[in-house]
Structure formats: C-alpha cells, structure tokens
Amino acid sequence: MISAISNTAVVALWLSSAALAAVGVAAQDPPFTKEDMGCEYNPADGSACPRRYRISGGPGYTGERATWEHVASRETNMFCSPSCVEGGTANGECSLILAFHGIYSNPSDQHWLMMGHGAPEITYDESEASGGPFCISFHKAKGVAWDYTCNGDDAAHIEGFIHWALDEFPTLDPAAVNLHGFSSGGIQTMHLMDTRCPIEKLIAAAAPYGGGHMESPPTTKAAFLLAHGTHDNVVFYGEGWNEVTGTAVPTCARTDAGFFNNFQEFQNTWVQLFGEAITAGVAKYRGYTGDVYGPLPAKSGSIDLIDEAGRWNDKTCEAVKADCVIQNYAPSPFNDNFDCATLPAEETDIIDYPVSAGSKPVQLLKINIHNHDYPNRRRNGGPTEFFLYLRKFFNQNRGTRAPKQNQTVQDVGAEVCTDPDSFGEGLSFAYRRKVWDSSEPGGLTPEKCAELCKEDEECVEVFYIDYQPHYFDKACHLHYRFLPCTSTKSHSGPTSMHYVTSDAPMNPTKTPTPKPTPNPNSTPNPTPDPTPDPLSLCTQGGVLVPTNFGGYSCLEGLGDSNSGMTEEECNSLGGTWVPYNCQDADSFWKSVGGSSWEHGGFFGPEWERQCCSSEGVLSSTTDIGSVGIPGATTFNSDSLTTTLYASGADIWGTNDAFRFAYQTLDLDGSIYALVHPPSLSSDWEKSGLMIRQSLAANSAHASVFVTGANGVLSQYRPSTSAQSTGTHVDWYDRTTPIWLAIKRKQGRYISFWRSEDAVNWTQVGYTIDIPMGNTIHVGIAATAHNNNAIVEGKTQYFGIA
C-alpha cells in the first residue's frame, strides 16, 4: 500500500575585524571588491539607469567561488534598479534579493533563468505593483552544489555579503533582505532558515524552488514561499511510504542511468520532506492545525508560470506524466490525480496556509504537471512571471524580528532516545534532525550539541551520539517541539549525552535518570499539610496530597519511571519494580535537600504536578458571558476538589458563556488537574482547563475539556471575537476521571495534554501560537451547553507548575 503525498571603477572595502568576527570568519579572508559594470540599459527619457556590479572576495571566498576559470560566471553579480544604485535616490527603501543557482550551474545561468535578456523596462520597473525598487545578487556555491549547512563556507559568504551590501548601499532596506534558490540553491535556502542560524535573523522572506530532502522543516519565523512542480523527478514533490517493503516511495523518480538514478540513490528506509510537506511543516510552527502530509488547504488563487510554447523542454504534458514513474508500480498511481485534458491555463495553485495572527505568511505554489525545470513563462521575452511574482511577495513581507533570547538547556546525563537511529520510519518523524560532525566547523562535542538546541527556538531536547567506535561520525539528534523523545535509556560511558530545554513541553519521560529509592511500605499521612515547609515539593502555594501516585522505582537504585524506565527494563536489570506515593516522593525530596539536589530542577516539577494542589491557587470565580442561570463554585479541602455549577450556551463560536474559577498571573509553564466527567445533561457540555486573555465573553483563549459524550477536546480562539477552532477530539472512557494539562511556552506557544495516570502524557491536538500577552487568567471552566440547565463540573488537585 502506498500513501501518496500529496530551477569602470573598482572600490575595495575591507570588513572590520569586528564585522569579521560577527560572521565567524578569519581576518585573512580577502575583502569584498566591487566593480561597476555600467548601465544595463539607457531609458529613452534620459532618466537614471539600472546598473550591474561584479563583486568578488569576502568571507568564504574559496573553492569554485574563487578558482573556477569562468570568472564572469563565478563572481557575484548584483543588479540594481535605478533608484537603488550606488548614490541612488532611494533612502533605505530597496529590497535586497540573494539568488542561489542549482547544481552544476552558476550565477550567470540563474540570472538568465529569472531575468532573461529582454524587456528591461519591465524587469526594472520600480512601481509598487511590480514589487518596488530592488537589488538582486546572484551567488556562486563553493562547489558544484551548495554545502547545505548554515555555518560552512557558503553561509559565511552569504552572511558576509549581506552585511557588506547593507553597509555599501544605503539605498537598501535592512528589513527587506530575501533569499531565493533553485534546486540545490533551494535546499541551501532552507538550511539557512533555522532559527539557530545567524542568517535567519537577517531575512524577511525566503522562497526556495524545487528544493527538498529535508529531515525536518525549517524553524524560521520569516515569510516563507515554496514553489515546486508536482512531476519533478529530480527533487521530488513528495514522498510516500510503502508499508509492505518499509521504504520511502517518491512521487516521481528518474530511471535513466545518468545524472540521478533516484531509485538507487534516494529510495530510503526513512521519509524525507519535500514540497508541500515542508510548507505544511513550517506552517505548523505558526499555528496551522492540518497534517504535514495533507490534505492541502483550499487554494486561494492561481497563476500561469509555465509557457505553453516550448513547455517542459518541448515535451508534451503526457510525456511529462510518462516520466513520472515509481519503482515497482506501473502505471504510477501518483498520476491518477492529474489530467492533462483538464489542466487549466493557470496551472499553478496558490495555497495560503492558515497561521496564527501576527505570524508571517506561509505559501505554496503547486505547479501542476511540471517537472524540475525553472518556471519559464516570460513577460515580453524578458523576466519570468515567477521572478515578478517573487518581487511582489518579498515587497509585501518586509520586516525582520528582534532576535529572541536563547533558551536554557540542562544536562540530563548519559541517555539516548530508545531508538536513536529511527529517524523517519513511516510518515511520523517530521520534526527530528541529525547534525553530523563532518558538517560542523571544528567538529561536534556534547557542548556544541547543547548550543545547537539552545539557539533554536523550536528545539526541546538534543542527544549527542558518538558513533565512532562502531561507525564513522558523531551526530547531534535534535528533537523539535512537535516530536519530543518519548522514552530514554541510560547509557554508560562518554559516547552519549542528553540535554533538554528548561521550557520543553511537560513530559515525564524527559526527566533524568537519578535513582530515588523510597520505602514502598511507608505509612502516608492522609491529611494534607496546609503549611508546607521550605523543603516541600509544593512551591506554588499548594499543599501535598500524600496518597497520590508518585511513580515506580526500580530497586535498588537502578532507575525510576519518571526517567523513562519501564518495568521490562527494570526486570532485565534484576531490579524490583515498586510503586510509591507522593508521601514517599516528598520524604525522598527532603532527604536530598529539595531543590538544591542536582536533579531537583527536573524531578521537582514532575512530582509537584502529581502531588500538590491548593484551595488558594484559584482565588477568583465568576460567570463569563450571558448565562441563563447564575453559577456557583465550591471547594472541598479534604479531597482537594473544586466543583463548578455552570449554566451557559457554550464555549465556542465568537462568544462564550460559562463558569470560570481562575487566578491572574504571568505564566510560562503548565496548569493541570484531574478532571471528572461532567454530569451528563448534554453531549457537548464541557469541564476542564482554560487559559484566557481576558474575562470578556469574546476573549482569546486556549482550553482542554472533558465533554459530555464526545471525549477530550482541545479548542481555542486565536484572537478577540475570532471564530473558535477545535484542534482534536480524542475518545476515552467517560466513566473515569482523566488528567488534563495545558502548557504555555515563550508567552505564546500552547499545547494540550492528557494522561490516565499523571505519569504517561499524550499530546491532544497540536501546538498552537496565540500571543495573549504576559498576564493571563488560568483556571478551570465549565459550561452546560444549555442556558436553561446547570452542569456539575468537578476537578481535583488543580496545580500550576
């Protein structure tokens, strides 16, 4: 079974030593030099002309960039519209576009593909409708292909050029620097656009064409446009999964022995990301709730980028489809989705992914029944329609963001993910990446791996693995927030190291491997202590619930369930698998000095989440919106149960009506509670957790509920008066209570969680992006889904961590 998924004055400027240090290159790199090659054409009205500059030197000036015999084709060529030239009339208004060629190509070829040699009055039109004033530079890779890393010689050249150009040309807008690459250049573009890469902070928009082979989508926050032909048989539009053979299946592949034989070179036992999967992956970081592997959102428009005359290098549409083959499948099932007879004149679908308010746009140009060739439809024989489209996209998406403070990371110990080499079996591993020792200047160390995760805003944990005793390299395994490691194993010796970010999603399996050995026979105190001592687990104003389940310990001193150990692993080590309660955990916590314990920063929050609660945590209660019957709230200090008696039409649509018990605070962390099924008066009555921007009925919020008869629901309203969205419904046994949690990170990234035992947590739905501000209202909420009825919503052990 196949799951198909859905191209003359010389001025020398030396970079200062400070600027060189900023781009991480040695002072012996040659300076950039600029040669004015004159006007591209002379306007008939005698106005200023566009100019071309030939630029050489600079950081990363090595390999073919410095030594290739075709000097005119290897050097960087920059073309500027009239007001953007040196001494031009623009005052920091011009876009800068950096363009990267494909494999075995060069800057001159890429210039012709995009701008041609005719109709200069169209090419250099500076009107807003055409994309405004601009300069575009065409760059040469160090080799025949780019080096696919954000800290090699190619990246040093690119970053150095950006800084140099912004200094040399005051006409350029520092908030309008854009990247575009074809094929190998498109892959390079994406490798530069992780948030851990220094270049990413400089870029307003990135637009790869025909690129792919990504283990995970770029984590960039810049505007993102990806264009790809559906019948590309060089760099695939997509990859599926053959469940019988356990191998990846490309949407199209070449079978000839020359150039690429895709069946041999790219058919893998893991799935890589291409085309729409990359675009969807970038959008998910910004609140898109669809799946990485489709289906696509509805198209928002169409455009004609491919010339009917001479299309596909004189191939017919049917011939292009015939080139789209899949090994062991004849005919290709991928072709069943396309019909040459109904291909419209505007063959390219414009697909805008819905993202959260405040996020830069994410767009896919799906070029139907097109191969790897660069889009060739030209305006009056000059610039391609694709180039003109890119200019407008770049002009509309000016603006960069201030760099965010790096995350903090902590050393968890010698651990590995339970299957560290399983990086994509099937279609589920889109958010993990390997960084190899050979791709990093100076090589990899555990500390370097920690830095890579620290610098990337989406990284939640990283594993350093030294393969050299058994293989040829070292690697960092980076896990992004949609795919944290779900289980870890201890690994003795210096060959592995595990680091986690301090604000990673709440997940007990990422706690460390120290070995608490509490006494399983200790007698718990049934009465919570209302005044915890300074060494108590309960640091958020809560009280200990001693009879709650704390975890399993593998005696003697071999491990703990909170560090990812399983009963099977304990037994294999000859240990005894013993449950313990929160009284045991609290006693052990005090015996090791509480938060001063070296692993306290991990075990403390996990045990506090399971073991602590407080009447005082929810200090306020009220009805929100128009409720038919006034509500009430009670708290039982013996069972630590909060009960909401709630009316209200619903928490949905653009306005809510419900009962809310809450506290107002600045939260980057988690709220959690054991939520009982509501008293059944409606299938869609709701009881659960909520974080809310304000107490207005139309406020933005993020919530996770137990419903009357529709399982666990995570839902949100992204902004004031916006329509509500349910991100996922997950079925469960409604006769028993269930643990729910909401996690907020960096003031905006929100995820929802459920657990049957407060030990093993599963994410509900997707992580969303709602910037509510620092101070929010957090607590428990209930609605009857009936304004003339009352629902009883019970929660126990509400806590904040």
ABEGO torsion letter per residue (X at the ends): XBBBBXXXBBBBBBBBAAAAAAAGBBAABBBBBBBBAEBABBBAAGBBBBBBBBBBEEBGBBEAAAABABAAAABBBBBBBAAABBGBABBGABBBBBBBBBBGBBAAAAAAAAAEABGAAAAABABAAAGEBBBBBBBBBABABBAGBAABAAAAAAAAAAAAAAAABAABBAAABBBBBBEAAAAAAAAAABAABAAAAABABBBBBGBBGBABBBABABBBBBBBBAABAABBABBBBBAAAGBBBBABBBABABGBBAAAAABBABBBBBEAAAAAAAAAAAGBABBAAOBBBBBAEBBBABBABGBGGGBBAAAAAAABBBBGBOBBAAAAABBAAABBABABBBBBBBBBBGBBBBBBBBBBGBBABBBABBBGGBBBAAAAAAAAAAAAABEBBBBBBBBBBBBAEBBBBABAABAGBEAABAABBBBBAAABBGEBBAAAAAAAAAABAABABBBBBBAAAABABBBBBBBBAABBBABBBBBBEAABBBBBBAABBBBAAABBABBBBBBAABBBBABBBABBBAABABAAGBBBBAABBAEBBBOBGAEBAAAGBBAAAAAAAGBBBBBBBAAAAAAAAAAAGEAABAAAAAAAAAAAAAABBBAAABABBBBBEBBABBBBBBBBAAAGBBBBBBBEAEBBEABBBBBBBBBBBBBBEBBBBBBBBBBBABAABBBEBBBBABABAABBBBBBBBBAAAEBBBBBBABBGBBBBBABBBBBBAABBBBBBBBBBGGABBBBBBBAAGABBBBBEBBBBBBAEABBBBEBBBBAGBAABBBBBBBBGBBBX
